[in-house]
Amino acid sequence: MNKQVSFFDKARIVFIEDDIKLHEDFIKGAEFQLFMEQSENYIIYHKGVFYGPLKSQCKKVIF
């Protein structure tokens, strides 16, 4: 059964390579809620701070 997507569902990103220079939690396979998308990076809100990992290090999860 497919998951139904609502208007209020937020997109998610998954790290495809480690980015521990930005934060120690950003390891390969880690998934986070996407706050906003820019031309070169994704903006995520994690533990009270906004981070902007590069798009080349992440991929957007499709529901």
C-alpha positions as CSV (number, residue, x, y, z in Angstrom):
1,M,0.0,0.0,0.0
2,N,1.4,3.4,-1.0
3,K,1.7,6.2,1.6
4,Q,-0.7,9.0,1.0
5,V,1.0,12.4,0.8
6,S,-0.8,15.4,2.2
7,F,-0.3,19.1,1.7
8,F,1.4,19.3,5.1
9,D,4.0,16.6,4.5
10,K,7.5,18.0,4.3
11,A,10.1,16.5,2.0
12,R,13.1,14.7,3.4
13,I,16.7,14.4,2.3
14,V,19.1,11.5,2.7
15,F,22.9,12.0,2.8
16,I,24.6,10.0,0.1
17,E,28.1,10.8,1.5
18,D,29.4,11.9,4.9
19,D,29.4,15.7,5.8
20,I,30.7,15.5,9.4
21,K,32.6,18.8,8.9
22,L,29.1,20.5,9.0
23,H,27.7,18.4,11.8
24,E,28.6,15.0,13.3
25,D,25.1,13.6,12.7
26,F,25.4,14.1,8.9
27,I,26.6,10.7,7.9
28,K,25.8,8.5,4.9
29,G,22.2,7.2,5.0
30,A,21.1,9.7,7.7
31,E,17.6,11.2,6.9
32,F,16.4,14.7,7.8
33,Q,13.4,16.9,7.1
34,L,13.9,19.5,4.4
35,F,13.1,23.1,5.4
36,M,13.9,24.8,2.1
37,E,15.7,24.3,-1.2
38,Q,18.2,26.7,-2.8
39,S,20.0,26.5,-6.1
40,E,23.2,24.9,-4.7
41,N,22.1,23.4,-1.4
42,Y,19.3,22.1,0.8
43,I,18.4,24.0,4.1
44,I,17.6,21.7,7.0
45,Y,16.7,22.5,10.6
46,H,18.5,20.2,13.0
47,K,18.8,20.6,16.8
48,G,17.8,24.2,16.8
49,V,20.2,25.3,14.0
50,F,19.8,25.7,10.2
51,Y,22.3,23.9,8.0
52,G,22.9,24.1,4.3
53,P,24.5,20.9,3.0
54,L,25.4,20.8,-0.7
55,K,23.0,19.1,-3.1
56,S,25.9,16.9,-4.3
57,Q,26.1,15.3,-0.8
58,C,22.3,14.6,-0.4
59,K,19.3,13.5,-2.4
60,K,15.7,14.4,-1.9
61,V,13.5,11.5,-0.8
62,I,10.4,11.0,-3.0
63,F,7.3,9.8,-1.2
